[in-house]
């Protein structure tokens, strides 16, 4: 037992070393991970980094330009723009991550069921996806916002309703092609239950592509969250949100352009990081 443990540690170390070498050989994945890690670290450490509370108002320091006291200046209510920017990162990234969990799991599972079983299961799930696609996304958002009210709840409900579609469509095509492979036929011949074949054999083969789609969809979801905030049906003030900040800075765009430019740059930064990770993961699994 004791002699087997050093061997196991050596194998794990070599496997980790190979994985790190693969990541190092893919600049897009490496830089995407670095950029996203920096953004997440800044968001998590916002109470330590920022000397001001994001909702703290100072009516004597309204619309101040960037300075040593206020790194990005202040807004029309005298609130520190840098504090609101990094606290908004916490808000938007948290919603983006939580809103993807249920649609990702549901979409992947339904896609595997449709592709594996085919026939009536495929027809039923395809009908459901086509039905939801027929409705414009932001129309559904507005309807849900009116019913449930603006805020996080409406965003979660909306993306649970429509977010699973992209995963179901991608995974369905992959599963339909994989079910014809010999190893699936061998598993059936051995008498394995269909649910076990789906979860143990089919899932590991469709999951990499689903994760690549996840990274791309998270970037799209982030833009949607910011758009809802800009339209006033997203995160309710005074909670900091990049979309709300862009909207609040719009009246001053000709004189205080950084009020909208700073949160806009943050959205672009996060989108680039997620897109780079998605491209890097696609290249990584393509090589494997």
MIFI-276797 format. One record per residue (C-alpha): residue in one letter; x, y, z; residue number from 1. Coordinates in pm, 1 decimal, decimal comma. Layout:
# residues N
+------+----------+----------+----------+-----+
| type |       c1 |       c2 |       c3 | seq |
+------+----------+----------+----------+-----+
|    a |        X |        Y |        Z | NUM |
...
+------+----------+----------+----------+-----+
END
This chain:
# residues 288
+------+----------+----------+----------+-----+
| type |       c1 |       c2 |       c3 | seq |
+------+----------+----------+----------+-----+
|    x |      0,0 |      0,0 |      0,0 |   1 |
|    x |    280,9 |    240,3 |     94,3 |   2 |
|    x |    474,8 |    164,3 |   -227,1 |   3 |
|    x |    166,4 |    228,4 |   -439,3 |   4 |
|    x |    110,6 |    575,8 |   -295,5 |   5 |
|    x |    433,9 |    731,7 |   -433,6 |   6 |
|    x |    353,2 |    585,8 |   -777,5 |   7 |
|    x |      3,7 |    733,0 |   -764,0 |   8 |
|    x |    144,9 |   1072,9 |   -667,5 |   9 |
|    x |    396,7 |   1057,5 |   -952,7 |  10 |
|    x |    123,7 |    971,5 |  -1204,2 |  11 |
|    x |    -94,0 |   1254,5 |  -1078,7 |  12 |
|    x |    197,4 |   1499,0 |  -1096,6 |  13 |
|    x |    284,0 |   1393,7 |  -1451,8 |  14 |
|    x |    -82,0 |   1423,0 |  -1555,6 |  15 |
|    x |   -102,4 |   1771,9 |  -1403,9 |  16 |
|    x |    222,8 |   1866,8 |  -1577,8 |  17 |
|    x |     86,8 |   1749,7 |  -1914,8 |  18 |
|    x |   -234,6 |   1945,7 |  -1859,8 |  19 |
|    x |    -40,2 |   2261,5 |  -1775,8 |  20 |
|    x |    174,3 |   2216,3 |  -2085,5 |  21 |
|    x |   -137,7 |   2187,2 |  -2300,4 |  22 |
|    x |   -279,3 |   2506,4 |  -2150,4 |  23 |
|    x |     54,9 |   2685,1 |  -2194,7 |  24 |
|    x |     60,7 |   2584,1 |  -2561,8 |  25 |
|    x |   -280,3 |   2749,0 |  -2616,7 |  26 |
|    x |   -240,9 |   3127,8 |  -2575,0 |  27 |
|    x |   -613,0 |   3196,5 |  -2607,3 |  28 |
|    x |   -699,9 |   2961,0 |  -2320,2 |  29 |
|    x |   -410,2 |   3084,6 |  -2107,0 |  30 |
|    x |   -489,3 |   3453,5 |  -2150,3 |  31 |
|    x |   -860,9 |   3395,6 |  -2114,1 |  32 |
|    x |   -807,5 |   3220,9 |  -1779,5 |  33 |
|    x |   -572,6 |   3498,3 |  -1662,7 |  34 |
|    x |   -812,7 |   3777,1 |  -1759,6 |  35 |
|    x |  -1111,5 |   3603,4 |  -1601,0 |  36 |
|    x |   -914,6 |   3519,4 |  -1284,8 |  37 |
|    x |   -817,8 |   3886,3 |  -1246,6 |  38 |
|    x |  -1179,5 |   3995,5 |  -1289,8 |  39 |
|    x |  -1308,6 |   3740,5 |  -1039,1 |  40 |
|    x |  -1035,5 |   3831,7 |   -788,9 |  41 |
|    x |  -1120,1 |   4203,2 |   -814,9 |  42 |
|    x |  -1490,8 |   4126,7 |   -769,9 |  43 |
|    x |  -1435,6 |   3905,4 |   -466,8 |  44 |
|    x |  -1192,1 |   4148,4 |   -305,2 |  45 |
|    x |  -1407,5 |   4455,3 |   -374,8 |  46 |
|    x |  -1463,8 |   4537,1 |     -3,0 |  47 |
|    x |  -1086,5 |   4532,7 |     51,0 |  48 |
|    x |   -982,8 |   4711,6 |   -269,3 |  49 |
|    x |  -1237,7 |   4991,3 |   -263,5 |  50 |
|    x |  -1206,0 |   5263,8 |      0,9 |  51 |
|    x |  -1572,0 |   5362,0 |    -49,3 |  52 |
|    x |  -1907,5 |   5189,4 |    -28,8 |  53 |
|    x |  -2078,1 |   5175,2 |   -369,9 |  54 |
|    x |  -2393,7 |   5348,3 |   -241,0 |  55 |
|    x |  -2215,2 |   5615,2 |    -35,5 |  56 |
|    x |  -2317,9 |   5961,1 |   -158,8 |  57 |
|    x |  -2119,9 |   6281,7 |   -130,3 |  58 |
|    x |  -2324,0 |   6573,2 |   -264,7 |  59 |
|    x |  -2020,5 |   6800,3 |   -232,2 |  60 |
|    x |  -1827,1 |   6587,6 |   -484,3 |  61 |
|    x |  -2070,7 |   6545,9 |   -773,0 |  62 |
|    x |  -1933,0 |   6453,6 |  -1117,5 |  63 |
|    x |  -1570,8 |   6482,7 |  -1011,8 |  64 |
|    x |  -1307,8 |   6383,4 |  -1271,1 |  65 |
|    x |  -1063,8 |   6099,2 |  -1200,8 |  66 |
|    x |   -819,2 |   6185,9 |   -924,0 |  67 |
|    x |   -604,9 |   6029,0 |   -654,8 |  68 |
|    x |   -903,7 |   6040,8 |   -418,6 |  69 |
|    x |  -1152,8 |   5899,1 |   -668,5 |  70 |
|    x |   -965,3 |   5689,5 |   -925,0 |  71 |
|    x |  -1245,3 |   5699,0 |  -1184,1 |  72 |
|    x |  -1421,5 |   6008,7 |  -1055,4 |  73 |
|    x |  -1773,6 |   6030,1 |   -913,9 |  74 |
|    x |  -2121,1 |   6010,0 |  -1065,6 |  75 |
|    x |  -2416,0 |   6252,1 |  -1053,9 |  76 |
|    x |  -2490,9 |   6151,3 |   -693,5 |  77 |
|    x |  -2133,3 |   6182,2 |   -572,4 |  78 |
|    x |  -2075,3 |   5806,3 |   -555,3 |  79 |
|    x |  -1729,0 |   5671,2 |   -625,5 |  80 |
|    x |  -1730,9 |   5526,1 |   -978,0 |  81 |
|    x |  -1449,3 |   5277,6 |   -917,7 |  82 |
|    x |  -1628,9 |   5132,4 |   -614,5 |  83 |
|    x |  -1950,8 |   5093,6 |   -810,5 |  84 |
|    x |  -1763,3 |   4940,1 |  -1103,3 |  85 |
|    x |  -1602,3 |   4656,9 |   -906,8 |  86 |
|    x |  -1910,3 |   4594,6 |   -692,6 |  87 |
|    x |  -2113,1 |   4576,5 |  -1014,9 |  88 |
|    x |  -1873,5 |   4303,1 |  -1128,0 |  89 |
|    x |  -1978,8 |   4100,0 |   -823,3 |  90 |
|    x |  -2345,3 |   4150,3 |   -907,1 |  91 |
|    x |  -2330,5 |   4075,4 |  -1279,1 |  92 |
|    x |  -2085,2 |   3783,8 |  -1259,5 |  93 |
|    x |  -2286,2 |   3619,8 |   -980,6 |  94 |
|    x |  -2610,8 |   3646,3 |  -1177,5 |  95 |
|    x |  -2438,1 |   3525,5 |  -1494,1 |  96 |
|    x |  -2299,8 |   3216,0 |  -1321,5 |  97 |
|    x |  -2614,7 |   3125,6 |  -1127,1 |  98 |
|    x |  -2846,0 |   3184,2 |  -1422,4 |  99 |
|    x |  -2651,0 |   2932,0 |  -1633,1 | 100 |
|    x |  -2660,6 |   2636,0 |  -1391,6 | 101 |
|    x |  -3017,2 |   2514,4 |  -1444,6 | 102 |
|    x |  -3036,0 |   2583,0 |  -1823,5 | 103 |
|    x |  -2700,7 |   2408,4 |  -1878,1 | 104 |
|    x |  -2799,1 |   2093,8 |  -1686,6 | 105 |
|    x |  -3150,0 |   2079,2 |  -1833,1 | 106 |
|    x |  -3036,9 |   2152,3 |  -2188,2 | 107 |
|    x |  -2757,4 |   1894,1 |  -2186,0 | 108 |
|    x |  -2984,1 |   1624,1 |  -2041,2 | 109 |
|    x |  -3272,5 |   1691,8 |  -2280,7 | 110 |
|    x |  -3032,2 |   1704,5 |  -2573,9 | 111 |
|    x |  -2888,4 |   1364,8 |  -2482,3 | 112 |
|    x |  -3235,9 |   1216,3 |  -2439,4 | 113 |
|    x |  -3350,7 |   1352,6 |  -2776,5 | 114 |
|    x |  -3039,2 |   1237,3 |  -2959,5 | 115 |
|    x |  -3015,7 |    897,4 |  -2792,7 | 116 |
|    x |  -3378,2 |    786,7 |  -2810,3 | 117 |
|    x |  -3484,5 |    969,3 |  -3126,6 | 118 |
|    x |  -3842,0 |    916,8 |  -3252,9 | 119 |
|    x |  -4108,3 |   1063,9 |  -3022,3 | 120 |
|    x |  -3862,1 |   1197,1 |  -2762,8 | 121 |
|    x |  -3666,1 |   1379,7 |  -3033,3 | 122 |
|    x |  -3985,2 |   1514,6 |  -3193,5 | 123 |
|    x |  -4123,6 |   1638,9 |  -2859,4 | 124 |
|    x |  -3805,0 |   1813,0 |  -2745,8 | 125 |
|    x |  -3745,8 |   1961,8 |  -3091,2 | 126 |
|    x |  -4100,1 |   2097,8 |  -3088,5 | 127 |
|    x |  -4038,2 |   2260,0 |  -2750,1 | 128 |
|    x |  -3713,6 |   2425,2 |  -2867,1 | 129 |
|    x |  -3873,8 |   2550,4 |  -3189,1 | 130 |
|    x |  -4166,7 |   2692,3 |  -2992,7 | 131 |
|    x |  -3946,8 |   2893,7 |  -2757,9 | 132 |
|    x |  -3722,7 |   3012,4 |  -3042,6 | 133 |
|    x |  -4030,1 |   3153,7 |  -3218,7 | 134 |
|    x |  -4065,0 |   3418,6 |  -2944,6 | 135 |
|    x |  -3811,6 |   3706,3 |  -2936,1 | 136 |
|    x |  -3587,3 |   3676,8 |  -2632,7 | 137 |
|    x |  -3636,7 |   4030,4 |  -2503,1 | 138 |
|    x |  -4014,0 |   4002,0 |  -2543,2 | 139 |
|    x |  -4007,3 |   3710,4 |  -2298,3 | 140 |
|    x |  -3782,3 |   3913,9 |  -2068,4 | 141 |
|    x |  -4021,1 |   4209,5 |  -2067,0 | 142 |
|    x |  -4323,2 |   3986,8 |  -1999,5 | 143 |
|    x |  -4146,7 |   3809,3 |  -1711,5 | 144 |
|    x |  -4025,0 |   4142,9 |  -1572,3 | 145 |
|    x |  -4380,4 |   4278,6 |  -1564,1 | 146 |
|    x |  -4510,2 |   3963,1 |  -1395,8 | 147 |
|    x |  -4233,6 |   3906,7 |  -1139,8 | 148 |
|    x |  -4093,3 |   4258,9 |  -1115,2 | 149 |
|    x |  -3751,0 |   4391,8 |  -1207,2 | 150 |
|    x |  -3449,6 |   4237,6 |  -1040,0 | 151 |
|    x |  -3261,0 |   3911,7 |  -1015,2 | 152 |
|    x |  -3573,6 |   3697,2 |   -987,1 | 153 |
|    x |  -3701,5 |   3797,9 |  -1330,1 | 154 |
|    x |  -3360,9 |   3734,3 |  -1489,0 | 155 |
|    x |  -3336,7 |   3385,4 |  -1338,6 | 156 |
|    x |  -3688,9 |   3293,6 |  -1448,4 | 157 |
|    x |  -3628,6 |   3418,8 |  -1801,5 | 158 |
|    x |  -3307,3 |   3226,9 |  -1854,8 | 159 |
|    x |  -3451,8 |   2911,2 |  -1702,8 | 160 |
|    x |  -3727,2 |   2934,8 |  -1963,2 | 161 |
|    x |  -3511,3 |   2992,7 |  -2271,0 | 162 |
|    x |  -3146,7 |   2938,2 |  -2176,1 | 163 |
|    x |  -3154,4 |   2559,1 |  -2214,0 | 164 |
|    x |  -3238,9 |   2571,3 |  -2585,4 | 165 |
|    x |  -2888,1 |   2630,7 |  -2719,8 | 166 |
|    x |  -2744,5 |   2339,5 |  -2518,6 | 167 |
|    x |  -3027,2 |   2104,3 |  -2615,7 | 168 |
|    x |  -2980,9 |   2175,3 |  -2986,4 | 169 |
|    x |  -2602,5 |   2129,3 |  -2982,1 | 170 |
|    x |  -2603,3 |   1817,3 |  -2761,8 | 171 |
|    x |  -2891,2 |   1661,1 |  -2955,6 | 172 |
|    x |  -2687,2 |   1662,5 |  -3276,5 | 173 |
|    x |  -2381,8 |   1516,2 |  -3104,4 | 174 |
|    x |  -2583,6 |   1247,7 |  -2927,6 | 175 |
|    x |  -2764,8 |   1148,2 |  -3245,6 | 176 |
|    x |  -2430,5 |   1083,9 |  -3417,1 | 177 |
|    x |  -2275,5 |    905,4 |  -3118,4 | 178 |
|    x |  -2563,4 |    663,9 |  -3063,7 | 179 |
|    x |  -2466,1 |    490,6 |  -3390,6 | 180 |
|    x |  -2112,9 |    419,0 |  -3265,5 | 181 |
|    x |  -2004,9 |     64,1 |  -3188,5 | 182 |
|    x |  -1930,6 |    128,5 |  -2822,4 | 183 |
|    x |  -2291,2 |    239,2 |  -2764,4 | 184 |
|    x |  -2413,3 |    -78,3 |  -2936,4 | 185 |
|    x |  -2174,6 |   -282,5 |  -2720,4 | 186 |
|    x |  -2310,4 |   -121,5 |  -2403,3 | 187 |
|    x |  -2664,6 |   -205,4 |  -2511,1 | 188 |
|    x |  -2561,6 |   -563,8 |  -2588,8 | 189 |
|    x |  -2421,0 |   -598,8 |  -2238,8 | 190 |
|    x |  -2764,6 |   -510,2 |  -2103,5 | 191 |
|    x |  -2677,0 |   -174,6 |  -1944,7 | 192 |
|    x |  -2981,2 |     43,1 |  -1867,2 | 193 |
|    x |  -3034,2 |    333,1 |  -2106,6 | 194 |
|    x |  -3001,1 |    592,3 |  -1831,6 | 195 |
|    x |  -2663,6 |    447,1 |  -1732,6 | 196 |
|    x |  -2545,8 |    453,0 |  -2094,3 | 197 |
|    x |  -2653,9 |    816,1 |  -2123,7 | 198 |
|    x |  -2486,1 |    932,8 |  -1801,3 | 199 |
|    x |  -2176,4 |    711,2 |  -1797,7 | 200 |
|    x |  -2089,2 |    679,2 |  -2167,7 | 201 |
|    x |  -2267,4 |    950,2 |  -2362,9 | 202 |
|    x |  -2228,8 |   1241,4 |  -2121,2 | 203 |
|    x |  -1844,6 |   1242,6 |  -2109,6 | 204 |
|    x |  -1835,5 |   1259,4 |  -2489,4 | 205 |
|    x |  -2079,8 |   1549,1 |  -2532,2 | 206 |
|    x |  -1976,0 |   1746,9 |  -2223,4 | 207 |
|    x |  -1661,5 |   1908,5 |  -2374,8 | 208 |
|    x |  -1856,7 |   2063,5 |  -2661,4 | 209 |
|    x |  -2131,3 |   2168,4 |  -2420,0 | 210 |
|    x |  -1874,6 |   2346,9 |  -2200,4 | 211 |
|    x |  -1740,2 |   2534,3 |  -2504,4 | 212 |
|    x |  -2096,1 |   2646,9 |  -2580,7 | 213 |
|    x |  -2136,1 |   2739,5 |  -2212,5 | 214 |
|    x |  -1845,9 |   2985,8 |  -2223,4 | 215 |
|    x |  -1983,5 |   3152,5 |  -2535,4 | 216 |
|    x |  -2335,3 |   3162,5 |  -2393,4 | 217 |
|    x |  -2210,2 |   3314,7 |  -2068,0 | 218 |
|    x |  -2070,3 |   3607,6 |  -2267,7 | 219 |
|    x |  -2406,5 |   3646,3 |  -2443,6 | 220 |
|    x |  -2587,2 |   3620,6 |  -2109,1 | 221 |
|    x |  -2365,4 |   3889,7 |  -1956,3 | 222 |
|    x |  -2450,2 |   4126,1 |  -2242,5 | 223 |
|    x |  -2819,4 |   4045,8 |  -2190,6 | 224 |
|    x |  -2795,0 |   4124,6 |  -1817,3 | 225 |
|    x |  -2624,8 |   4455,2 |  -1894,2 | 226 |
|    x |  -2885,5 |   4534,6 |  -2160,7 | 227 |
|    x |  -3168,8 |   4470,5 |  -1914,9 | 228 |
|    x |  -3001,7 |   4701,0 |  -1663,7 | 229 |
|    x |  -2963,6 |   4967,3 |  -1933,3 | 230 |
|    x |  -3333,4 |   4938,6 |  -2020,8 | 231 |
|    x |  -3432,1 |   4964,9 |  -1655,3 | 232 |
|    x |  -3583,8 |   4616,9 |  -1622,9 | 233 |
|    x |  -3278,7 |   4445,6 |  -1476,3 | 234 |
|    x |  -3109,6 |   4501,3 |  -1141,5 | 235 |
|    x |  -3295,0 |   4763,1 |   -942,2 | 236 |
|    x |  -3099,5 |   5063,5 |   -805,8 | 237 |
|    x |  -2911,4 |   5134,5 |   -587,1 | 238 |
|    x |  -2747,1 |   4793,3 |   -640,6 | 239 |
|    x |  -2450,9 |   4859,7 |   -872,3 | 240 |
|    x |  -2483,7 |   4708,1 |  -1218,3 | 241 |
|    x |  -2284,8 |   4776,7 |  -1533,8 | 242 |
|    x |  -2595,8 |   4829,1 |  -1747,9 | 243 |
|    x |  -2748,6 |   5075,3 |  -1501,5 | 244 |
|    x |  -2418,0 |   5262,1 |  -1480,2 | 245 |
|    x |  -2402,9 |   5296,8 |  -1859,0 | 246 |
|    x |  -2760,1 |   5428,2 |  -1862,6 | 247 |
|    x |  -2699,0 |   5674,5 |  -1577,8 | 248 |
|    x |  -2388,9 |   5812,2 |  -1749,0 | 249 |
|    x |  -2553,6 |   5858,2 |  -2088,6 | 250 |
|    x |  -2683,6 |   6215,6 |  -2024,6 | 251 |
|    x |  -2324,6 |   6323,4 |  -1953,7 | 252 |
|    x |  -2160,1 |   6137,5 |  -2242,8 | 253 |
|    x |  -2033,6 |   6455,3 |  -2412,2 | 254 |
|    x |  -1870,1 |   6601,4 |  -2100,8 | 255 |
|    x |  -1814,9 |   6311,2 |  -1857,4 | 256 |
|    x |  -1768,1 |   6027,6 |  -2106,6 | 257 |
|    x |  -1593,1 |   5799,4 |  -1858,6 | 258 |
|    x |  -1916,9 |   5749,1 |  -1661,3 | 259 |
|    x |  -2045,0 |   5520,5 |  -1939,7 | 260 |
|    x |  -1709,0 |   5421,7 |  -2089,1 | 261 |
|    x |  -1576,2 |   5256,0 |  -1770,3 | 262 |
|    x |  -1862,1 |   5003,8 |  -1727,9 | 263 |
|    x |  -1871,5 |   4954,1 |  -2105,0 | 264 |
|    x |  -1503,2 |   4862,4 |  -2102,6 | 265 |
|    x |  -1567,3 |   4620,3 |  -1814,2 | 266 |
|    x |  -1835,4 |   4441,0 |  -2019,6 | 267 |
|    x |  -1600,2 |   4415,8 |  -2319,9 | 268 |
|    x |  -1319,3 |   4290,8 |  -2094,3 | 269 |
|    x |  -1537,1 |   4014,2 |  -1946,2 | 270 |
|    x |  -1670,1 |   3916,9 |  -2288,7 | 271 |
|    x |  -1318,8 |   3887,8 |  -2432,7 | 272 |
|    x |  -1205,6 |   3671,2 |  -2139,0 | 273 |
|    x |  -1498,4 |   3430,5 |  -2176,8 | 274 |
|    x |  -1461,3 |   3413,7 |  -2555,4 | 275 |
|    x |  -1089,6 |   3338,0 |  -2528,5 | 276 |
|    x |  -1157,9 |   3056,5 |  -2281,8 | 277 |
|    x |  -1424,1 |   2911,1 |  -2512,1 | 278 |
|    x |  -1191,4 |   2923,0 |  -2814,9 | 279 |
|    x |   -905,7 |   2777,3 |  -2612,0 | 280 |
|    x |  -1115,1 |   2489,0 |  -2479,8 | 281 |
|    x |  -1235,6 |   2412,6 |  -2832,2 | 282 |
|    x |   -873,2 |   2399,5 |  -2955,3 | 283 |
|    x |   -769,7 |   2188,0 |  -2657,2 | 284 |
|    x |  -1035,2 |   1920,0 |  -2707,9 | 285 |
|    x |   -987,3 |   1931,5 |  -3084,9 | 286 |
|    x |   -620,9 |   1837,6 |  -3038,1 | 287 |
|    x |   -707,5 |   1561,2 |  -2792,0 | 288 |
+------+----------+----------+----------+-----+
END
